[in-house]
Amino acid sequence: MFEPFGKTVISRLVLATAALTMSGAAFAQALPAAPRAGAPIQAAPVAASPYPTGHEAQLSVTYVSAGANLTYNAPASFFMQGAQAEVHVHIKNGLGLAGSFSGTSSGNSGQGIPVNLLVFAGGPRFTLPRFGKKHPVTFFGQGFIGGVHGFSGLYPEASGSSSSATAHAFQTGAGIDAACTRRISIRVLQVDWLRTGLPNATNNTQNTLRFGIGVVFHDKAR
């Protein structure tokens, strides 16, 4: 038995309308909700930088042991020990500026002659991206220029000898830091080559190899 043509068309229009309505509702639910008027826009999360953040400042204090030959008619080498303090400010992408002040001494550099040195220098430092999660490790390299002051020793010149002298200094080296807490790191090792120009009655040039270990304090949590 056939239905009248009018009723069949109306039934089909009703079914099509219902199907379109349900499809539109499902599509609307799949779209992200539009922000309300006046609501703050949420920024996309930014990945953490492997470099220090902002202008981070650091202060390191290290114990220093050195092998040197600084005085006239001294043995080929002798040992010195002392301490070093460095201040470092990160600028951008691992590049920063650092300053160093150290004091080392030896009671006998040869023939009972003591040596006492103060070195002050500064220059650029480059820090590699830190790696590791629980205790991140950081490598850095640096090059400084400055001065050295020797006192309570013997520094011979053509005009005579003096117990003190001041000259230029050049220092370059590298180090490894391992994070201990969010604001404190351990300076696992720092190796520096120090070249000074104190009078020694020959070429007025000295080379010193220094090793240091210590602690680093950060002004920002890492």
ROTI-386402 format. One record per residue (C-alpha): residue number from 1; z, y, x. Coordinates in Angstrom, 3 decimals, always signed. Example, Ala and Ser with C-alpha at 12.3 -4.5 7.8 and 13.67 -1.06 7.14 Angstrom:
! residues 2
<1, <+7.800, -4.500, +12.300>>,
<2, <+7.140, -1.060, +13.670>>,
//
This chain:
! residues 222
<1, <+0.000, +0.000, +0.000>>,
<2, <-1.037, +3.360, +1.524>>,
<3, <+1.039, +6.536, +1.528>>,
<4, <-0.568, +9.772, +0.389>>,
<5, <-2.330, +11.682, +3.210>>,
<6, <-0.079, +14.772, +2.916>>,
<7, <+3.172, +12.892, +3.317>>,
<8, <+1.878, +11.046, +6.393>>,
<9, <+0.884, +14.256, +8.182>>,
<10, <+4.229, +15.935, +7.409>>,
<11, <+6.168, +12.911, +8.693>>,
<12, <+4.248, +12.931, +11.948>>,
<13, <+4.801, +16.676, +12.453>>,
<14, <+8.559, +16.243, +11.936>>,
<15, <+8.726, +13.407, +14.514>>,
<16, <+6.693, +15.388, +17.077>>,
<17, <+8.882, +18.467, +16.624>>,
<18, <+12.057, +16.409, +17.130>>,
<19, <+10.612, +14.781, +20.267>>,
<20, <+9.675, +18.169, +21.782>>,
<21, <+13.104, +19.587, +20.979>>,
<22, <+14.889, +16.699, +22.719>>,
<23, <+12.601, +16.957, +25.788>>,
<24, <+13.252, +20.696, +26.090>>,
<25, <+17.019, +20.148, +25.904>>,
<26, <+16.881, +17.505, +28.642>>,
<27, <+14.768, +19.796, +30.893>>,
<28, <+17.183, +22.684, +30.375>>,
<29, <+20.111, +20.505, +31.441>>,
<30, <+18.278, +19.552, +34.637>>,
<31, <+17.836, +23.207, +35.691>>,
<32, <+20.645, +24.924, +37.685>>,
<33, <+22.782, +27.209, +35.612>>,
<34, <+21.994, +30.908, +35.984>>,
<35, <+24.857, +32.996, +37.418>>,
<36, <+26.823, +35.088, +34.959>>,
<37, <+26.348, +38.826, +35.084>>,
<38, <+28.650, +40.300, +37.721>>,
<39, <+29.540, +36.905, +39.230>>,
<40, <+29.498, +36.789, +43.081>>,
<41, <+26.549, +34.983, +44.642>>,
<42, <+27.640, +31.998, +46.726>>,
<43, <+26.088, +31.999, +50.205>>,
<44, <+24.761, +28.795, +51.675>>,
<45, <+27.159, +27.164, +54.144>>,
<46, <+26.453, +27.998, +57.817>>,
<47, <+26.721, +25.295, +60.453>>,
<48, <+29.479, +25.844, +63.011>>,
<49, <+28.229, +27.226, +66.339>>,
<50, <+28.830, +25.092, +69.449>>,
<51, <+29.472, +28.326, +71.371>>,
<52, <+32.660, +30.428, +71.212>>,
<53, <+32.730, +32.600, +68.089>>,
<54, <+32.401, +36.369, +68.288>>,
<55, <+33.849, +38.149, +71.301>>,
<56, <+36.368, +35.443, +72.088>>,
<57, <+38.711, +36.226, +75.000>>,
<58, <+40.312, +33.682, +77.311>>,
<59, <+43.043, +33.817, +79.921>>,
<60, <+43.274, +31.007, +82.463>>,
<61, <+45.989, +30.370, +85.039>>,
<62, <+45.297, +27.769, +87.728>>,
<63, <+46.862, +26.270, +90.824>>,
<64, <+44.491, +26.571, +93.802>>,
<65, <+44.144, +24.416, +96.915>>,
<66, <+41.606, +25.467, +99.540>>,
<67, <+40.117, +24.429, +102.843>>,
<68, <+39.360, +27.423, +105.094>>,
<69, <+38.972, +28.856, +108.609>>,
<70, <+39.782, +32.545, +108.530>>,
<71, <+41.411, +33.625, +111.797>>,
<72, <+40.361, +34.044, +115.388>>,
<73, <+40.553, +30.958, +117.640>>,
<74, <+41.813, +28.830, +114.721>>,
<75, <+41.141, +25.106, +114.241>>,
<76, <+37.952, +24.053, +112.470>>,
<77, <+39.744, +24.049, +109.136>>,
<78, <+43.167, +24.334, +107.550>>,
<79, <+44.586, +24.231, +104.038>>,
<80, <+45.760, +27.066, +101.850>>,
<81, <+47.333, +27.048, +98.424>>,
<82, <+48.172, +29.551, +95.747>>,
<83, <+47.265, +30.620, +92.216>>,
<84, <+44.406, +32.254, +90.338>>,
<85, <+44.199, +34.116, +87.025>>,
<86, <+40.916, +34.743, +85.203>>,
<87, <+40.031, +36.733, +82.093>>,
<88, <+36.809, +35.861, +80.275>>,
<89, <+35.181, +37.545, +77.258>>,
<90, <+32.322, +35.745, +75.509>>,
<91, <+29.436, +38.006, +74.447>>,
<92, <+26.694, +35.881, +72.873>>,
<93, <+25.174, +32.390, +73.096>>,
<94, <+27.328, +31.272, +75.999>>,
<95, <+26.950, +34.419, +78.111>>,
<96, <+30.086, +36.354, +78.984>>,
<97, <+31.865, +38.473, +81.562>>,
<98, <+34.843, +37.323, +83.613>>,
<99, <+37.241, +38.757, +86.161>>,
<100, <+39.337, +36.879, +88.713>>,
<101, <+42.440, +37.649, +90.770>>,
<102, <+43.846, +35.096, +93.196>>,
<103, <+46.393, +34.818, +95.966>>,
<104, <+46.455, +32.056, +98.575>>,
<105, <+48.385, +31.577, +101.792>>,
<106, <+48.961, +29.276, +104.751>>,
<107, <+51.966, +29.324, +107.076>>,
<108, <+49.907, +28.204, +110.061>>,
<109, <+46.158, +28.640, +110.386>>,
<110, <+46.239, +27.830, +114.112>>,
<111, <+48.564, +28.677, +116.985>>,
<112, <+51.305, +29.564, +114.509>>,
<113, <+49.295, +32.377, +112.869>>,
<114, <+49.814, +32.740, +109.089>>,
<115, <+47.125, +33.794, +106.606>>,
<116, <+47.697, +35.520, +103.269>>,
<117, <+44.757, +36.497, +101.072>>,
<118, <+44.318, +38.420, +97.838>>,
<119, <+40.870, +38.157, +96.223>>,
<120, <+39.679, +40.267, +93.290>>,
<121, <+36.193, +39.767, +91.854>>,
<122, <+34.205, +39.766, +88.646>>,
<123, <+30.797, +39.013, +87.172>>,
<124, <+28.858, +36.913, +84.638>>,
<125, <+29.859, +33.487, +83.333>>,
<126, <+27.658, +31.102, +81.372>>,
<127, <+29.297, +28.485, +79.165>>,
<128, <+27.410, +25.441, +77.904>>,
<129, <+27.812, +24.370, +74.253>>,
<130, <+31.023, +22.381, +73.834>>,
<131, <+30.749, +18.778, +72.770>>,
<132, <+33.160, +16.274, +71.282>>,
<133, <+35.226, +16.453, +68.103>>,
<134, <+38.883, +15.616, +68.704>>,
<135, <+39.217, +17.282, +72.123>>,
<136, <+35.980, +19.248, +72.771>>,
<137, <+34.910, +19.606, +76.409>>,
<138, <+33.279, +22.735, +77.840>>,
<139, <+31.389, +23.256, +81.111>>,
<140, <+30.884, +26.698, +82.667>>,
<141, <+29.370, +28.294, +85.760>>,
<142, <+29.957, +31.771, +87.181>>,
<143, <+29.126, +34.167, +90.009>>,
<144, <+31.431, +36.996, +91.152>>,
<145, <+31.374, +39.848, +93.641>>,
<146, <+34.441, +41.768, +94.749>>,
<147, <+36.805, +42.215, +97.645>>,
<148, <+39.417, +40.406, +99.733>>,
<149, <+42.559, +41.733, +101.392>>,
<150, <+44.196, +39.771, +104.190>>,
<151, <+47.723, +40.617, +105.299>>,
<152, <+50.532, +39.286, +107.505>>,
<153, <+47.997, +37.580, +109.781>>,
<154, <+45.676, +38.320, +112.700>>,
<155, <+42.249, +39.930, +112.234>>,
<156, <+40.611, +40.825, +115.595>>,
<157, <+37.920, +43.480, +115.922>>,
<158, <+36.128, +45.059, +118.869>>,
<159, <+38.634, +47.906, +118.885>>,
<160, <+41.636, +45.575, +118.726>>,
<161, <+43.522, +43.245, +116.400>>,
<162, <+45.279, +44.077, +113.163>>,
<163, <+47.727, +42.233, +110.943>>,
<164, <+45.752, +43.219, +107.810>>,
<165, <+42.140, +43.838, +106.809>>,
<166, <+39.986, +44.402, +103.730>>,
<167, <+36.378, +43.263, +103.227>>,
<168, <+33.789, +42.226, +100.665>>,
<169, <+33.907, +38.855, +98.890>>,
<170, <+31.424, +36.695, +97.014>>,
<171, <+32.571, +33.822, +94.818>>,
<172, <+30.594, +31.274, +92.823>>,
<173, <+31.696, +28.101, +91.092>>,
<174, <+31.959, +25.966, +88.002>>,
<175, <+34.631, +24.332, +85.874>>,
<176, <+35.493, +21.924, +83.064>>,
<177, <+37.841, +22.709, +80.159>>,
<178, <+39.150, +20.182, +77.630>>,
<179, <+40.701, +21.424, +74.368>>,
<180, <+44.344, +20.440, +73.909>>,
<181, <+45.153, +22.433, +70.751>>,
<182, <+43.177, +24.984, +68.715>>,
<183, <+44.258, +27.784, +71.093>>,
<184, <+45.009, +26.002, +74.378>>,
<185, <+42.720, +24.090, +76.733>>,
<186, <+43.353, +22.260, +79.987>>,
<187, <+41.319, +23.334, +82.996>>,
<188, <+40.553, +19.824, +84.204>>,
<189, <+38.834, +21.050, +87.378>>,
<190, <+37.456, +24.254, +88.825>>,
<191, <+35.517, +24.325, +92.101>>,
<192, <+34.711, +27.650, +93.817>>,
<193, <+32.957, +28.567, +97.019>>,
<194, <+34.362, +31.809, +98.449>>,
<195, <+32.573, +33.785, +101.168>>,
<196, <+34.486, +36.662, +102.761>>,
<197, <+33.759, +39.184, +105.510>>,
<198, <+37.108, +39.590, +107.252>>,
<199, <+37.077, +40.377, +110.991>>,
<200, <+37.326, +37.272, +113.201>>,
<201, <+35.834, +38.461, +116.529>>,
<202, <+32.669, +36.390, +115.973>>,
<203, <+30.403, +36.785, +112.938>>,
<204, <+33.038, +38.237, +110.567>>,
<205, <+32.164, +35.593, +107.970>>,
<206, <+34.378, +32.940, +106.405>>,
<207, <+33.578, +30.166, +103.928>>,
<208, <+36.309, +28.668, +101.794>>,
<209, <+36.069, +25.766, +99.347>>,
<210, <+38.684, +25.993, +96.608>>,
<211, <+39.814, +23.519, +93.940>>,
<212, <+41.891, +24.467, +90.912>>,
<213, <+43.557, +22.959, +87.849>>,
<214, <+45.466, +24.774, +85.128>>,
<215, <+45.644, +25.951, +81.537>>,
<216, <+43.450, +28.204, +79.377>>,
<217, <+44.669, +30.348, +76.466>>,
<218, <+42.246, +31.411, +73.679>>,
<219, <+42.769, +34.447, +71.454>>,
<220, <+40.994, +32.673, +68.550>>,
<221, <+41.500, +29.198, +67.100>>,
<222, <+38.654, +26.852, +68.005>>,
//
